[in-house]
């Protein structure tokens, strides 16, 4: 257990930051799962904007790496484009 005041404060701030980061990650995960359900392509494209926004915010805040955000956006966009144009 922490003995001095700065170490105790660090425990509190780390817990807050951890909770905030987990919330952001779970939101991204939930939106990503939601886009893989059976819904019209128009709704998926609208949901794509929300996912982009959340990923960009998470990368900006340092919750996830910027290249991780970029990779996830590319993969989700490819999935939505494949759903929109299945023959290609």
N, C-alpha and C positions, 0 to 999 in steps of 0.2 A: 504494500500500500504506500501511496505517496506520503512523504513526510513534510516537505516544505510547501509554502503557499503556491509557488509558481508551478510545481508539479501537480498539485491538486487542481489548479485552474486549467492546466493542460489537459487533464483527464476530462474535465467538463467540456472544454471547447472541442476536443477530439470526438467526444460522443455526439455533440451537436452536428459537427461536420460529417461524421459517419452517417447519421440519420438523414441529413440533407442529401448526401451523395446516393444513399440507397433509394431514397424517394425518386430521384431523377432517373436512376438506372431502371427501377421497376416501371416507371412511366414509359420509358423507351421500350422496354421489353413487352409491356402490355399492348402498346400501339403496334409493335411489330407482329405480335401474335394476332391481333385483330385484323390486320391487313391480309393475313393468310386464310381468313374464313371465307365462306361463301357469301359474297355481296357483289352488287353490280360494280362494273369497272369504274363508273363515274364516282361512286363513293370511295373506291380505293384511291383514285387520283386525288380526291379531296383530302383523304386521310394522309396521303403522301406529303402534303404540305405541312401538316401537323408534325409528322415524324421528322421531316427536314428541320423544322424549327426547333424541336426538342434536342435533336442531335447537335445542331449548331450551338445552342445554348450550353449544352453539357460540355462540348469541346472548349467553348470560350471560358467557362468557369473552371476547367481543368478536371472535371469529373471523369471524362474519357479523353483519350488522345485524339488529336485532330485527324490523324490518318485513319484511326478506327472509325471515327464519325464519317469520314469520306467513303471508306470501304462499305460501311453499312448502308449509306445512302445509295451507292452504286448498285449494291445487290438488291435492295428493295425496289429501286427504279427498274432494274432489269426484270424482276419478277412481275411488276405491274405492267410493263410493256409487253411481256410475253403473254400475260393474261388478255391484254387488249388486242393483240395481234397473234392469235394462236397458230395461224398457218405459216407465218414467217419463221 
